[in-house]
Amino acid sequence: METASDLERALADAGGADAPREYGARLRELLRGELERGARELAEARTGRERPIALAVAAMEDALAVVLPLTPELRADAGAVSDRGAQLAAAAVGSLVDAAEPGPPPDAAGLRLLLGEHDGFLALAYPGGVGWGAGDASWAAAYAREALDDAAAQIDRLRARAHLLPGHALDPHDLRAPIGPTHPLRVAEAVTRLGGSPLDDESVEALEPELLRLLEPHGSVTRAHDDPDPRRRVMRRILQRLDGMGKWGGYHTAFDHLARGFAGNERALAFEVGEDLVRAGLLAEKPNVGQRHVFLNPRRVADIRRLIDEGVLPPELGRITRRG
């Protein structure tokens, strides 16, 4: 039988989420040890093999918070975490949003997710609704914990367990919005608020038109579709579509999906263009996922944005296109 961790025992002895403030320092210390273990195990082939890694959920004064064994660098760099880490972060966003019930976003400015850090690990915070009371926040935090457990169970080769902690045991700080209009976790919030699941590619792709309306810079969709050069038009549409679905860094998609939305001769051209984008380094490949997957290269964000918005080919892509 699996034995309880020191954190689980201390949390139970202290009264769980209602633990008095004098237990806060001890719970935080034990959580830090569990987060360090989780970070190490996320780098292994299987995570949580002997005991599930720990995730923390709490009701703060005016928000719900989750702490994960991931680097806070994810706020600025979608490539800063592994595949499982990327999925875990998306699952946490979906759980927070489901618990807070904010409704569909009217526009990109209506997205509320904040990212920061707690003891050097990634903290996510989601503001509560207008008029939230202590009882609402406590109920929402309990719901978020259960939802996160359920979502984490869907992630391959990962065993994780979410723990409900008192708010005073967490210290999420430097909380700011994710950097970039189509940061994968902004997309995860938008997908959840539109009724989809950020862990389900089919769900995300079904919401593509709404995501592009919410997240893409004004007019870029029209410019990409109106490009008079057929090859460059397909290239821009592929990049714009992946960008709108947050497929950066650890968030990837099957290469075969690049041709979705194209018909006839453009479908074959989409596969050719996809190969060009890989050779030029704008798309990178993700090895060892069972099939060929690709993602937008975070190190080439400026080139990708210029190509989507202005049709400007980076030098490598220009050479490949001319040679073809």
DAPEQUI-V924319 format. One record per run of one state. SS is the DSSP state (h for helix, s for strand, l for the rest). FROM is the first residue (numbers start at 1). TO is the last residue. If there is no record, write none. Layout:
ss:SS from:FROM to:TO
ss:SS from:FROM to:TO
//
This chain:
ss:l from:1 to:5
ss:h from:6 to:14
ss:l from:15 to:15
ss:h from:16 to:18
ss:l from:19 to:20
ss:h from:21 to:41
ss:l from:42 to:46
ss:s from:47 to:47
ss:l from:48 to:52
ss:s from:53 to:59
ss:l from:60 to:62
ss:s from:63 to:68
ss:l from:69 to:71
ss:h from:72 to:75
ss:l from:76 to:82
ss:h from:83 to:100
ss:l from:101 to:107
ss:h from:108 to:110
ss:l from:111 to:113
ss:s from:114 to:118
ss:l from:119 to:120
ss:s from:121 to:127
ss:l from:128 to:133
ss:h from:134 to:152
ss:l from:153 to:157
ss:s from:158 to:158
ss:l from:159 to:159
ss:s from:160 to:164
ss:l from:165 to:166
ss:h from:167 to:169
ss:l from:170 to:172
ss:s from:173 to:176
ss:l from:177 to:183
ss:h from:184 to:193
ss:l from:194 to:200
ss:h from:201 to:206
ss:l from:207 to:207
ss:h from:208 to:215
ss:l from:216 to:219
ss:h from:220 to:225
ss:l from:226 to:229
ss:h from:230 to:244
ss:l from:245 to:247
ss:s from:248 to:248
ss:l from:249 to:252
ss:s from:253 to:254
ss:h from:255 to:259
ss:l from:260 to:264
ss:h from:265 to:280
ss:l from:281 to:282
ss:s from:283 to:286
ss:l from:287 to:292
ss:s from:293 to:296
ss:l from:297 to:297
ss:h from:298 to:310
ss:l from:311 to:314
ss:h from:315 to:323
ss:l from:324 to:324
//
